[in-house]
Amino acid sequence: MNETHDNYRQYLEKLSLGTLNNLSLYVTEDVRFKDPFNDVRGVDEMGKIFRHMFGNLQNVKFRVHDMASEGQVCFMSWRFEGNLRGRPWAFDGASVIRFAEEGRVAEHIDHWDVGRDFYEHFPIIGTLLAFLRRRLTA
């Protein structure tokens, strides 16, 4: 296992408002961060996304289940847990992370099912999406 990649995993698993100040130690100044809601460039923009997350969720936990890396690329499968509006919220996802030659993250792209894992939890749109999912399932 690549030690630099594992250090980033450990940082993500311990991520909190208090550790956000260290983000620039792990990512490049012009890092690209992408998830189902965001596609931003820059360590400050990535930090804003995490601050927003901690401002809207409580008891955030991020645990990596599996990790594989080769060269400058790292793949992680993970579980995210937290409380959204006082209710438990958890989902699984995966990340593709590309490291710069110097060892910091140049690109971090998260993949997870935003329809099932987020929108289906809302009253009107969730009911519609759940109905469509049932209709389209083989």
QUICORNOR-V383985 format. One record per residue. N is the residue number from 1. PSI is psi in degrees with one decimal (999 if undefined). Layout:
n:N psi:PSI
n:N psi:PSI
This chain:
n:1 psi:138.3
n:2 psi:123.8
n:3 psi:-39.8
n:4 psi:-42.0
n:5 psi:-41.3
n:6 psi:-35.6
n:7 psi:-39.1
n:8 psi:-41.0
n:9 psi:-47.4
n:10 psi:-40.0
n:11 psi:-46.2
n:12 psi:-39.6
n:13 psi:-21.5
n:14 psi:6.2
n:15 psi:132.8
n:16 psi:173.4
n:17 psi:-36.0
n:18 psi:-28.5
n:19 psi:-6.5
n:20 psi:-27.8
n:21 psi:-19.5
n:22 psi:2.7
n:23 psi:-40.5
n:24 psi:-13.6
n:25 psi:-20.5
n:26 psi:-21.1
n:27 psi:154.1
n:28 psi:162.3
n:29 psi:-34.3
n:30 psi:29.5
n:31 psi:145.1
n:32 psi:128.2
n:33 psi:130.1
n:34 psi:134.8
n:35 psi:-176.7
n:36 psi:-17.6
n:37 psi:-23.2
n:38 psi:152.1
n:39 psi:95.6
n:40 psi:162.9
n:41 psi:137.5
n:42 psi:143.0
n:43 psi:-36.7
n:44 psi:-41.1
n:45 psi:-40.3
n:46 psi:-42.1
n:47 psi:-38.6
n:48 psi:-40.1
n:49 psi:-45.6
n:50 psi:-39.6
n:51 psi:-40.7
n:52 psi:-43.6
n:53 psi:-50.0
n:54 psi:-25.6
n:55 psi:-22.6
n:56 psi:-12.6
n:57 psi:150.4
n:58 psi:158.1
n:59 psi:45.3
n:60 psi:130.6
n:61 psi:135.9
n:62 psi:119.5
n:63 psi:126.3
n:64 psi:128.8
n:65 psi:-47.2
n:66 psi:150.7
n:67 psi:136.4
n:68 psi:141.4
n:69 psi:148.8
n:70 psi:126.6
n:71 psi:-126.0
n:72 psi:3.8
n:73 psi:138.3
n:74 psi:137.8
n:75 psi:134.8
n:76 psi:134.1
n:77 psi:140.8
n:78 psi:169.5
n:79 psi:132.2
n:80 psi:134.0
n:81 psi:148.8
n:82 psi:-176.4
n:83 psi:126.1
n:84 psi:119.0
n:85 psi:40.0
n:86 psi:2.1
n:87 psi:144.7
n:88 psi:140.7
n:89 psi:125.2
n:90 psi:147.1
n:91 psi:162.0
n:92 psi:151.4
n:93 psi:-173.7
n:94 psi:152.5
n:95 psi:142.3
n:96 psi:121.3
n:97 psi:126.9
n:98 psi:132.0
n:99 psi:145.0
n:100 psi:163.7
n:101 psi:-35.3
n:102 psi:-10.0
n:103 psi:-5.1
n:104 psi:160.3
n:105 psi:127.0
n:106 psi:-25.4
n:107 psi:131.1
n:108 psi:112.4
n:109 psi:119.2
n:110 psi:140.9
n:111 psi:124.6
n:112 psi:160.9
n:113 psi:93.0
n:114 psi:-29.8
n:115 psi:-56.0
n:116 psi:-42.9
n:117 psi:-8.6
n:118 psi:-65.5
n:119 psi:-32.3
n:120 psi:-8.0
n:121 psi:-2.5
n:122 psi:143.3
n:123 psi:-59.3
n:124 psi:-56.4
n:125 psi:-33.0
n:126 psi:-41.6
n:127 psi:-44.0
n:128 psi:-46.5
n:129 psi:-39.5
n:130 psi:-40.7
n:131 psi:-48.2
n:132 psi:-40.0
n:133 psi:-44.5
n:134 psi:-38.9
n:135 psi:-33.3
n:136 psi:-9.9
n:137 psi:133.8
n:138 psi:999
